[in-house]
Amino acid sequence: MKSILYSLCLICLLGYAFFADFLMAVLGFTPAKLICALGGVLFAVIICIVQFNKLQLKQYLFVPFFLLILYIAVFHSTTSLSYFYTAIMAFFFIQADDKAKKYFDILFVIQFVLVIYEVLTQDLIYTNVVTGLFNTRDIELKTEIFDESGFRAKGLFTGCLEATSFAINYSLIFRNNCKKSFWAFVMTVLLNGRMAMIIAFSIFVYNLIILAKKRHVSKGTIKFVFISLATVLAISLVTLASTSQKISHLLSVFSPESDSYLGRTESYVLAFNEYFNVYGIREKLFGSEYELIRLIDGREMSAESDILGMLLEIGLLGFLYVFLNWVLAFKKTKEKLFEQDHISYKYVLLCMLVCMIEYRYASGNIRGILYWFIIMSPFIENKRLVYAKM
């Protein structure tokens, strides 16, 4: 009974956050989000009723719920509150974390197939969707950005950042599984995500180093390592032989003179100025539904840093809640940053912090659920840290 309840709850929550937009855009199934949301709430309430005493980490249920009520009272809106309600959603994922990881594996395979299709056809499966519980939000991906970066696939999701963040988080969750970290890296290459490639590649190489240091490694693993290295080399050559836009996009992450670097830096400065010099006391504390930042060259963009974005959208109170949970997770683990026989949780948290500084890493349904799932991981009681077989 317990297993069935959690399965139904997680399927509904996965449907709401990861699949609904795809179903609405491609199949025209407009009530997908509402049906999944109602199902998720129903099964979550039943779980709370019949399993309440066995639920772990109840603070991730009650504190975000209190903050949601408080912010709705202040904002009279829920458009900027994904940082809170995704914590509640992740709370139910973490109760059955082994089952959740199996679903993440299935999700990864589906996403991988769709990304390959888009890369081969050089065409996105969909670019526009009318989303939201009551179909009130119109999301359109502006493909003009590909003129600078080259084509970027996204698969299931509404945007490229959601796709690359999913690949990053998948590699972090399964950081000690060499094969999964390899395929996560391959996905980041297909997605043309710069930060995603750096993080996923570092985890994959870290796994290879650990394998090399171990004395008892199977022939199958050795063969996999050599095949992986050959594949990585082949992918690198293909990438270098691709369009000049893609090469320029990849190299621009290291160039302080590139348009993307300058635009990102300018957005940081403008967002910082907006919070400290424009916002009043109420906005500083609770945030505001701010407009896009207009750069000097006329482009509009959001605050690229998640830290600055949180200060603008949910204020100091919301930022402290999100960030202090990262700090508590960091303090919870007793591992070193670099362990000899496995990739430490501290290394994962460091990667997450870099992502939060660099771009909108934890905002939205998809990114938020995965962020909180990783944050909650070390707090689960009576669980051993078991590393997947390499």
C-alpha positions as CSV (number, residue, x, y, z in Angstrom):
1,M,0.0,0.0,0.0
2,K,2.8,2.4,1.0
3,S,4.8,1.7,-2.2
4,I,1.7,2.2,-4.4
5,L,0.8,5.5,-2.7
6,Y,4.4,6.8,-3.2
7,S,4.5,5.6,-6.8
8,L,1.2,7.3,-7.7
9,C,2.3,10.5,-5.9
10,L,5.7,10.6,-7.6
11,I,4.2,9.9,-11.0
12,C,1.7,12.8,-10.7
13,L,4.5,15.1,-9.5
14,L,6.8,14.0,-12.3
15,G,4.0,14.5,-14.7
16,Y,3.3,18.0,-13.4
17,A,6.9,19.3,-13.4
18,F,8.6,17.3,-16.2
19,F,6.1,16.0,-18.7
20,A,3.0,18.2,-18.7
21,D,4.3,21.0,-20.9
22,F,5.4,18.5,-23.5
23,L,2.0,16.8,-23.5
24,M,0.2,20.2,-23.7
25,A,2.4,21.5,-26.5
26,V,2.9,18.4,-28.7
27,L,-0.3,16.4,-28.0
28,G,-2.6,19.3,-27.2
29,F,-3.6,17.7,-23.9
30,T,-4.3,21.0,-22.2
31,P,-5.6,19.7,-18.8
32,A,-2.3,17.8,-18.3
33,K,-0.9,20.2,-15.7
34,L,-4.2,20.5,-13.7
35,I,-4.8,16.7,-13.6
36,C,-1.2,16.0,-12.5
37,A,-1.4,18.7,-9.8
38,L,-4.7,17.5,-8.4
39,G,-3.5,13.9,-8.4
40,G,-0.2,14.9,-6.7
41,V,-2.0,16.9,-4.0
42,L,-4.5,14.1,-3.4
43,F,-1.9,11.4,-3.0
44,A,0.4,13.7,-1.0
45,V,-2.5,14.4,1.5
46,I,-3.2,10.7,1.8
47,I,0.4,9.9,2.5
48,C,0.5,12.6,5.2
49,I,-2.6,11.1,6.8
50,V,-1.6,7.4,6.8
51,Q,2.2,7.8,7.0
52,F,2.6,11.0,9.0
53,N,4.6,9.5,11.9
54,K,7.0,7.8,9.5
55,L,7.7,10.8,7.4
56,Q,11.2,12.2,7.7
57,L,12.4,15.8,7.3
58,K,9.0,17.3,8.2
59,Q,10.6,20.7,8.3
60,Y,10.7,20.7,4.5
61,L,6.9,20.2,4.5
62,F,5.9,22.8,7.1
63,V,8.4,25.7,6.7
64,P,7.9,26.0,2.9
65,F,4.1,25.8,3.4
66,F,4.2,28.6,6.0
67,L,6.4,30.7,3.7
68,L,4.0,30.1,0.8
69,I,1.0,31.4,2.8
70,L,3.1,34.3,4.0
71,Y,4.2,35.3,0.5
72,I,0.8,34.9,-1.0
73,A,-0.5,37.2,1.6
74,V,2.2,39.7,0.7
75,F,2.2,39.2,-3.1
76,H,-1.3,38.0,-3.8
77,S,0.4,36.0,-6.5
78,T,2.3,32.7,-6.8
79,T,4.4,33.3,-9.9
80,S,7.7,33.8,-8.0
81,L,7.3,31.1,-5.3
82,S,8.7,28.0,-7.0
83,Y,11.6,28.1,-4.5
84,F,9.1,27.1,-1.8
85,Y,6.5,24.8,-3.3
86,T,9.2,22.8,-5.1
87,A,10.7,22.1,-1.7
88,I,7.4,20.5,-0.7
89,M,7.3,18.5,-3.9
90,A,10.9,17.3,-3.3
91,F,9.9,16.3,0.2
92,F,7.8,13.6,-1.2
93,F,10.5,12.5,-3.6
94,I,13.0,12.1,-0.8
95,Q,10.6,10.0,1.3
96,A,11.0,7.3,-1.4
97,D,14.4,8.3,-2.8
98,D,15.3,5.0,-4.3
99,K,12.1,4.9,-6.2
100,A,12.6,8.5,-7.2
101,K,16.0,7.7,-8.6
102,K,14.5,5.0,-10.8
103,Y,12.1,7.4,-12.2
104,F,14.9,9.9,-12.8
105,D,16.6,7.2,-14.8
106,I,13.5,6.7,-17.0
107,L,13.2,10.4,-17.4
108,F,16.8,10.7,-18.5
109,V,16.4,8.0,-21.2
110,I,13.3,9.7,-22.6
111,Q,15.0,13.1,-22.5
112,F,18.2,11.6,-24.1
113,V,16.2,10.2,-27.0
114,L,14.3,13.4,-27.6
115,V,17.6,15.5,-27.5
116,I,19.2,13.2,-30.1
117,Y,16.2,13.6,-32.3
118,E,16.4,17.4,-32.1
119,V,20.2,17.4,-32.7
120,L,19.9,15.1,-35.7
121,T,17.0,17.1,-37.3
122,Q,18.3,20.5,-36.1
123,D,14.8,21.4,-35.2
124,L,13.0,21.7,-31.8
125,I,10.0,19.5,-31.1
126,Y,8.1,22.5,-29.8
127,T,8.9,26.2,-29.1
128,N,5.6,27.5,-27.7
129,V,3.2,26.2,-25.0
130,V,0.3,27.8,-23.1
131,T,1.0,26.4,-19.6
132,G,0.1,26.8,-16.0
133,L,-2.6,25.1,-13.9
134,F,-5.3,27.0,-15.8
135,N,-3.4,27.6,-19.1
136,T,-2.8,31.2,-18.4
137,R,0.9,31.5,-19.2
138,D,2.3,31.6,-22.8
139,I,5.9,30.5,-23.0
140,E,7.8,30.9,-26.3
141,L,11.4,30.1,-26.8
142,K,13.1,32.7,-28.9
143,T,15.2,30.8,-31.4
144,E,17.1,34.0,-32.3
145,I,19.5,33.2,-29.5
146,F,20.8,30.4,-31.7
147,D,22.4,32.9,-34.0
148,E,25.0,33.5,-31.3
149,S,25.2,30.2,-29.6
150,G,24.4,27.7,-32.4
151,F,21.6,25.2,-32.2
152,R,20.6,24.1,-28.7
153,A,18.3,21.2,-28.1
154,K,15.9,21.0,-25.1
155,G,13.8,17.9,-25.5
156,L,11.0,17.6,-23.1
157,F,11.4,20.9,-21.5
158,T,10.3,24.5,-22.3
159,G,13.8,26.0,-22.4
160,C,17.5,25.2,-22.8
161,L,18.4,26.1,-19.2
162,E,15.9,23.5,-17.8
163,A,17.5,20.9,-20.1
164,T,21.1,21.6,-19.1
165,S,20.2,21.9,-15.4
166,F,18.5,18.5,-15.6
167,A,21.7,17.0,-17.1
168,I,23.8,18.7,-14.4
169,N,21.6,17.5,-11.5
170,Y,21.4,14.0,-13.0
171,S,25.2,13.8,-12.9
172,L,25.3,15.1,-9.4
173,I,22.7,12.7,-8.1
174,F,24.4,9.7,-9.7
175,R,27.9,11.1,-9.2
176,N,29.4,7.8,-8.1
177,N,28.1,5.8,-11.1
178,C,30.8,6.0,-13.8
179,K,28.5,4.9,-16.6
180,K,25.7,7.3,-15.7
181,S,28.1,10.2,-15.3
182,F,29.5,9.5,-18.8
183,W,26.0,9.6,-20.4
184,A,25.2,12.7,-18.5
185,F,28.3,14.3,-20.0
186,V,27.3,13.2,-23.5
187,M,23.9,14.8,-23.0
188,T,25.5,18.1,-22.0
189,V,27.6,18.0,-25.2
190,L,24.4,17.4,-27.2
191,L,22.7,20.2,-25.3
192,N,25.6,22.6,-26.0
193,G,25.6,23.8,-22.4
194,R,28.9,25.3,-21.3
195,M,28.6,25.1,-17.5
196,A,26.9,21.8,-17.8
197,M,29.7,20.3,-19.9
198,I,32.3,21.5,-17.4
199,I,30.6,20.0,-14.3
200,A,29.5,16.8,-16.0
201,F,33.0,16.3,-17.5
202,S,34.7,16.9,-14.1
203,I,32.5,14.3,-12.5
204,F,33.1,11.8,-15.2
205,V,36.9,12.3,-15.1
206,Y,36.8,12.1,-11.3
207,N,35.1,8.7,-11.6
208,L,37.8,7.6,-14.1
209,I,40.6,8.6,-11.7
210,I,38.9,6.7,-8.8
211,L,38.6,3.6,-11.1
212,A,42.3,3.9,-12.0
213,K,43.3,3.9,-8.3
214,K,41.3,0.8,-7.4
215,R,43.1,-2.5,-7.6
216,H,40.1,-4.7,-8.3
217,V,38.5,-3.5,-11.5
218,S,36.6,-5.9,-13.8
219,K,37.6,-6.4,-17.4
220,G,34.2,-5.0,-18.4
221,T,34.9,-1.8,-16.5
222,I,38.3,-1.5,-18.1
223,K,36.8,-1.9,-21.5
224,F,34.1,0.6,-20.7
225,V,36.8,3.2,-19.7
226,F,38.7,2.8,-22.9
227,I,35.5,3.0,-25.0
228,S,34.4,6.1,-23.0
229,L,37.7,7.8,-23.5
230,A,37.5,7.1,-27.3
231,T,33.9,8.4,-27.4
232,V,34.7,11.5,-25.5
233,L,37.5,12.2,-28.0
234,A,35.2,11.6,-30.9
235,I,32.6,13.9,-29.4
236,S,35.2,16.6,-28.9
237,L,36.3,16.4,-32.5
238,V,32.7,16.6,-33.8
239,T,32.1,19.6,-31.6
240,L,35.2,21.3,-32.9
241,A,34.2,20.5,-36.5
242,S,30.7,22.0,-36.0
243,T,29.4,25.5,-36.7
244,S,31.5,28.5,-35.9
245,Q,28.6,29.8,-33.7
246,K,28.8,26.8,-31.5
247,I,32.6,27.0,-31.2
248,S,32.4,30.7,-30.4
249,H,29.6,30.0,-27.8
250,L,31.7,27.4,-26.1
251,L,34.9,29.5,-26.0
252,S,33.0,32.6,-24.9
253,V,32.7,31.3,-21.3
254,F,36.4,32.0,-21.0
255,S,36.4,35.4,-22.8
256,P,35.6,38.5,-20.8
257,E,35.1,40.4,-24.1
258,S,32.3,38.2,-25.5
259,D,28.8,39.5,-25.7
260,S,27.4,36.7,-23.5
261,Y,30.0,37.4,-20.8
262,L,29.5,41.2,-21.0
263,G,25.7,40.8,-20.9
264,R,25.8,38.5,-18.0
265,T,28.2,40.7,-16.0
266,E,26.0,43.8,-16.8
267,S,22.9,42.0,-15.6
268,Y,24.7,41.2,-12.3
269,V,25.5,44.9,-11.8
270,L,22.0,46.1,-12.7
271,A,20.3,43.4,-10.6
272,F,22.6,44.4,-7.6
273,N,21.7,48.1,-8.2
274,E,17.9,47.2,-8.4
275,Y,17.9,45.5,-5.1
276,F,20.1,47.8,-3.0
277,N,19.2,51.2,-4.6
278,V,15.7,50.9,-6.0
279,Y,13.9,48.4,-3.7
280,G,12.2,49.6,-0.6
281,I,12.2,47.9,2.8
282,R,9.2,45.6,1.9
283,E,10.7,44.6,-1.4
284,K,14.1,44.0,0.2
285,L,12.5,41.7,2.7
286,F,10.0,39.8,0.5
287,G,11.1,40.6,-3.0
288,S,9.0,41.8,-5.9
289,E,7.8,40.6,-9.3
290,Y,10.4,42.7,-11.1
291,E,10.5,43.3,-14.8
292,L,13.3,42.1,-17.1
293,I,16.5,44.0,-16.8
294,R,17.2,46.2,-19.8
295,L,20.9,46.2,-20.8
296,I,22.8,49.1,-22.4
297,D,22.5,47.5,-25.9
298,G,18.7,47.3,-25.6
299,R,18.5,43.5,-24.8
300,E,16.2,42.4,-22.0
301,M,17.2,39.6,-19.6
302,S,16.5,38.4,-16.1
303,A,19.1,38.5,-13.3
304,E,21.4,35.8,-14.6
305,S,22.7,34.9,-11.1
306,D,20.3,32.7,-9.0
307,I,21.5,34.5,-5.9
308,L,20.6,37.9,-7.2
309,G,17.4,36.5,-8.8
310,M,16.3,35.2,-5.4
311,L,17.0,38.6,-3.7
312,L,14.9,40.3,-6.4
313,E,12.0,37.8,-6.5
314,I,11.7,36.4,-2.9
315,G,13.7,39.0,-1.0
316,L,16.2,38.5,1.9
317,L,13.8,36.2,3.8
318,G,13.4,33.8,1.0
319,F,17.0,33.9,0.0
320,L,18.1,33.1,3.5
321,Y,15.8,30.1,3.7
322,V,17.1,28.7,0.4
323,F,20.8,29.4,1.1
324,L,20.9,28.5,4.7
325,N,19.6,25.0,3.8
326,W,22.6,24.8,1.5
327,V,24.8,25.7,4.4
328,L,23.2,23.2,6.7
329,A,23.6,20.5,4.1
330,F,27.3,21.4,3.8
331,K,27.8,21.2,7.5
332,K,25.9,18.0,7.8
333,T,28.4,16.0,5.7
334,K,31.6,15.0,7.4
335,E,33.4,14.1,4.1
336,K,36.4,15.9,2.7
337,L,35.9,18.0,-0.5
338,F,38.0,15.5,-2.4
339,E,37.7,11.9,-1.3
340,Q,40.0,9.1,-2.5
341,D,37.4,6.4,-3.2
342,H,34.2,8.3,-4.1
343,I,32.9,11.8,-5.1
344,S,31.9,13.6,-2.0
345,Y,28.7,15.3,-1.3
346,K,30.7,18.5,-0.5
347,Y,32.0,18.4,-4.1
348,V,28.3,18.3,-5.3
349,L,27.4,21.2,-3.1
350,L,30.3,23.2,-4.4
351,C,29.2,22.6,-8.0
352,M,25.7,23.7,-7.0
353,L,27.0,26.9,-5.5
354,V,28.9,27.7,-8.6
355,C,25.8,27.2,-10.7
356,M,23.7,29.4,-8.4
357,I,26.2,32.2,-8.7
358,E,26.5,31.8,-12.5
359,Y,22.9,31.3,-13.7
360,R,19.3,30.6,-12.7
361,Y,20.0,27.1,-11.4
362,A,17.2,26.5,-8.8
363,S,14.3,28.5,-10.1
364,G,11.2,26.9,-11.7
365,N,9.6,23.5,-11.2
366,I,12.2,21.2,-12.8
367,R,15.3,22.9,-11.4
368,G,13.7,23.5,-8.0
369,I,12.6,19.9,-7.4
370,L,16.1,18.6,-8.3
371,Y,17.8,21.3,-6.2
372,W,15.9,20.4,-3.1
373,F,16.1,16.7,-3.7
374,I,19.9,17.0,-3.6
375,I,19.9,19.4,-0.6
376,M,17.7,17.0,1.4
377,S,19.8,13.9,0.6
378,P,22.2,14.0,3.6
379,F,19.4,14.5,6.1
380,I,17.6,11.2,5.6
381,E,17.8,9.2,8.8
382,N,18.9,5.6,9.1
383,K,20.3,5.4,5.6
384,R,23.8,4.4,4.6
385,L,25.7,6.2,1.9
386,V,25.8,3.4,-0.7
387,Y,27.7,4.0,-3.8
388,A,26.5,2.6,-7.0
389,K,28.6,-0.1,-8.7
390,M,30.9,1.2,-11.3
